[in-house]
Amino acid sequence: MIYDTIIIGTGPAGSAAALELARRGCRVLALEKKRHPRYKVCGGGLSVRLDNLLGRHYHTVIEKTVTRMTITCGGAASFEVSFDAPLAYMSMRSRLDAHLIRQAQTAGCDLREDEAATGFETLRNSVVVRTPLGEYEALTVIGADGAPSRVAKTLFPMNALPFGIALEGEAAASAGGSWSDDGLLIDVGIIRGGYAWIFPKSEHLSSGVATFRRERQDLRLLYGQWVQGQPRLPSPDRQQIVGHLIPRFSPKAGSLAGNRALLIGDAAGLVDPLLGEGIYYGVWSGRLAADAVAGFLKGKTPLARYEERVRNEIHPELRVASRIAGVVYRLPRFFFNLTARHPEWLKGYGKVLQGRLTYQDLWRRGLDPRRWFPVA
């Protein structure tokens, strides 16, 4: 069989593309190097705006609904903001990813697990994908294999994404603590160019530190120092700590559409520069890629239409988020003091996560806090 498309990677981005294409009657093969459910290093925070893309079927794997946000600076001073509607959902990526790819399978996607793509060859009218178990041929290929992406390295060799780095631990919560089970905690002063977090799950806490700067920092040391001031977290030696790369958005990183190939999600650097969250933009890009591939197969639009839409629809949001992140992470104490005095600003940010405002809306409202959160 010659497939219409082969999707490499079955995280949220790849699964979203697979679902959309299968629903349109396309012959879709998805390759996953592990077997679902597989552990994925991720805080598991899903902004509520994801409902606008997926609907609510994935709510079956949600473990906590967040309505509060605690902000601290360097593990010391803190304040809390409550929201009148859910801000984010918390889920384990192993359960979320398994659910999403099963949805695609139900729609008709052919899934091959424990089978990593190891090579690609672009022919005149198709692409051959090689794995340790054989070869597959398709009219198009979608790279959804995260960071660093084998598809990007092979088929888009001129692309060069910058990366941040994160350490994450999963641990049962100990007794004590001052913040609510329906709240998340963000610290903006413990690490240069990034933040620390605690996200609640049903039976444990996900916590970690992330930096988006190139400079060297001892993340394990900083994480250990921060954990000492968090009574609900066990010491680092009692946690299983894992490191991972976070792609950093760069509009100059290179092309996202080539000869019968597309890059989506983390592989395309479509990650929120403020929190490093890539699920929402991964799903968004997966849907755009599916639309472009469907049009290409019908001879209506070139694959380059995908990149055009990403640069016109997603990149403007990520550019504004980059500006906001630049202020927050260069001046964390200033940001903390300002938002402590004007929590309306965080309320406005909450509306972005809820899908009621965009980052561009937030930026256009300027620096007058009276304009950030109008009563409505």
N, C-alpha and C positions, 0 to 999 in steps of 0.2 A: 504493500500500500504506500502511496505517496500522500502524506498528510498535507492538509492546508497550512497547518502551522505546528511547530514543535516549540513548547515552552520549557525553558531550562530553569528549574527552581519553582517550588510550590509554597512560597510564603504568601502573604496577602496580595501582593502585586501579581504574581504569577497565577494564583488561583482566581483572582478577579478577571484577568484576561481570559483564562480558560473557560470560566463560567459564561462570560458574555459571548465568546465565539461558539461554544457548544450550543448555547441557546439559539444561535443564528443558523444552526445546521452545519457548521464547519467541522471538518475532520481534524480533531485536536489531539495531540499527544503531549503529555506533561511528564518530564523526567525529574525525579527527586533522588538525590544521592543517599538519603537515609529513608527510614520507614516511619510513617506517621502512626501514633503521635511521637514526635521527636523533640528533645529539649532544644530550646532556642534561647540564647542569651538576649534578654529584653526585659525592660521594666514592666511591660504588659499594660501600659496605660493607653486607653483608646479614647480619643476625644469624641464627645457626643455627636459632633458633626459627621461622623462616620455613618450615622443613620441615613443621612442624605444620599449616600452612595449605595449602601448595602440594604437599606430597609432595616428590619429588626430581627431577622431570622437568626443572627449570630448571638442574640441575647441569651440563648440557651447556655453559652459558655462564659457568661459574665459572673464573676465572683463577688465583686463589690461595686456599688455605685457611689461615686464621690460627689459630695455637695459642699465640702469645706477645703480650704487651702491654708496651711500654716507656712509662713515665710520666716526664715531665720537668716542671720548674717554671721558667718564664722562660728556657728553653733551656739551663739550667745543670745542676743536680743531676738525677740520673736513677736509676731502678731498673727492673728487669724482672720480670714475673710470667709463669710458664709454666702452661699448662692441660693437663689430662690428656685433653682431648677438644677437637675444633674449637670455636672461639669465634665465628668469623665467616667468611663467604665474600666474596671480592672479585670484582666483575664490572664491566664497562663498561655503563652504563645503555643505551647504544645497542643492545647485543646483548641485554641482559636484556629490555628493553621489546619489541623485535621478536619475541623468542621467545614472550613471554606473549600478545601479541595474535595471533600466528599460531596458538597453541593455541585461542584463542577462535574464530578463523576456521574452524579444522578442525571445531569443534563446531557451526558453523552461523551465527556472527555475520557480518553484512554490514559490511565496513569500507570507508569512504571516506577516502582520504588526500589530502593537499594541499587540504583543504577545511575551513576554519575556520567555526565557528558565529559568526554576527554579530548575531543577534537572536532573541528568543523572544516568543511570544504565547500566553498561557494561555486556552484556550477552555473551554466548559462541560465537555466530556468528553474533552479532549485538549490537547496542546501542539504548537504549530507552531514548528519550528526553521528559521531562515533562514541561508543561506550565500551566498557570491558566485555559486554555481552553481545555486541553486534553493531550494526549500522541502521540508521533510519533516515528517510529522505522526506523533505517537505518543501512546499513552495515558499515558506517564510519561517523565520526563527525569531523568537522573542526571548531576550536575555533578562531573566528575573532572578539571577543567581547571586544577588547581594554584593557585598564588598569583601574582598576584591572579586570581580566578576571574570570568570574564564571566557564568557562570550565577549565581554568588552576587550579583554587582553588580546583575543584572537582575531575578532572581526572588526574591532575599533582600536587598532594599536596606537593611534595618535591621541586617544583620550587619556587624560591624566587627572584623576580625581584627587583632591586633598582629603585627608582623613583626620578625625579626632580619635580619641581612645576613651574607653570606659571600663570600669571594674564594677561587677555586680555580684551581690550575694543574696541567697535565699535562706531565710531562717525563721523558725517559730518565734513568735513574739514572747518576750518575758514579761513578768508582771510590772505594773507601774506605767508611767508615761502620762503626758498631759494632753495629747491630741486625740481626736475622735477616730473611731473605726471607719467613719464615713468621710474621712479627710486624708489628704496627702500632704507631705512635708517637702518643701524645697529650701535648700540653703544656697545662697549666692555668694558667700564669702570664704568658704573653706578651701576652694581651689581656684587657681588663676585661669581665667578664660572658660569657666564652666560652672558646674553646680553639683550639689549632692542631693539625694532624694530618698524618701521612704514612701513606698506605695503599699497599701493594705490589700491582702488577698483573703480568701475565706479562712485559711488555716495558718497562714504565715505572712511574713513581710518581705517584699523585695526592696533592696536598698543598694545604693552605689554612689559612685562619683564619676563624672565625665568632664573632659576638657576638650575644647575645640581649638586650642593653641598648638603651635608646633614645638614650643619650647619644652625642654625636659622637666618633668616633675615626678617626684616619687609618689605615685598614686596610692600604693599600698600603705605607705607611711601616713599620708594625708587621710586616707579612709580610716585607718586605725585610730588616728587622733580624733576624728569626727565621731566615730562610733562610741568612744569613751563618754561622750556627752549625751548619748541617746539611750535612756534607760530601757527602752523597749527592744533594743537590739543586743544580741549576745556579742561577746568579743570576737574579733576577726578570726581567731584560731578555732572558733566553734562554727564558723561559716564556711560554706563551699564557695570560694570567690573565683570568678571567671572573668577574663578580659576579652574585649572585642573591639573591632574598629567601627567607627561611625563615619560614614561618608559625609563630607562637608559640601554644601551646595556651592557650585561655581558655574556661573553662566558661560564661562570661557573654557569649560572642561572639554568640549569637543562635541562632535555630532552624536545624536541619539538615534538616527535613522541612516542605514547604509544599504548596501546591495542585498535586499531581501532579509534584512535583519533590523531589529529594534531593541533598544534598552529601556527598561522600566524600573521604577522603584529605586532601591538603594544602588543598583547597578548603574542607574542614570544620575546618581547624586541628588535625588529628589527627597531631601530630608530637611525637616524644619530646623533652621539654624539656631533657634532659640532654645528648644528642648531636645533636639536630636531625634525627634519622633518622626518615623518614616512610614507608618502604617497608613495613615490617611492619604498621603501623597502617593504612596505605592498603589493603593486601590484606585485612586483617581487616574494615575498614569496607565494602569492596567486596562481600565475601561476605554481610555483614549486610544490605546494601542489596538484593542480589539476592534474599535470602530474603523481605525485606519486600515487594518489588515482585511476586514470585511469589504471595505471599499476597493482595496487593491485587487482582491480576488475577483471582484465583479468587473474590474477594468474601469472603475469610475474615478478613483483618486490614486495618486502615487503614495508610497509609504512615507515620503517626506512630509505628507500632511500631518502625520503624528508629531514630528518635531516642531512643526509650525504651531500646532495647537498647544503643545507643552510650553513653548517660549511665549505664547500670547496669553495663556490662561494660568499656568502654574508658576512660571518664573517670576511674574510680577509680585505674587504673594510672597515667594521666598526672598526676593530682593528686599522687600519691606521688613520681613522678619529678620533679615541680616542686619539692617540698620538698627532695629530695636535691640537685637542681641549685642551689637557693638557697644551700645550705651550701658546695658545691664552688666556685661562682663568686664568692661573697662573701668566702670565706676560702681562696683557692687554696693559699697556703703551709701553712696549718693542715692542709688536706686532704692535701697532698703528704706532709708529715711523718708524719701519722697513718697513711696507707696504706703508707708506707715501713716503718714499725715493725710494722704489722699487715696484711700482704698478704692475710690471710684475707678481709678486707673486699672486695678486688678479686676474690678467688675467688668470693665470694658474688655479686658483680655479674656475673661470668662465667656463673654458673648462670642468671641472668635472661636473658642473651643466648642461652644454650643452650636456653632453654625449660624448664629444670628447676625454676626458682623464678619467682615474679612479683615485681614491685616491692613489692606489698603484703606478700608473705612476707618480703622483705628488711627492710622497715620494722618489721614486727612483731618481728623478731629483736633489735631494739634496738641499743644501743651496745656490748654486750659481745662482743668479737671471738671469744670461744670459742663463741658461739652462731651465728656467721655461716657457718661452713663445717664442719659436723659430718662426721666420717668416715662415708662410706656407699658 
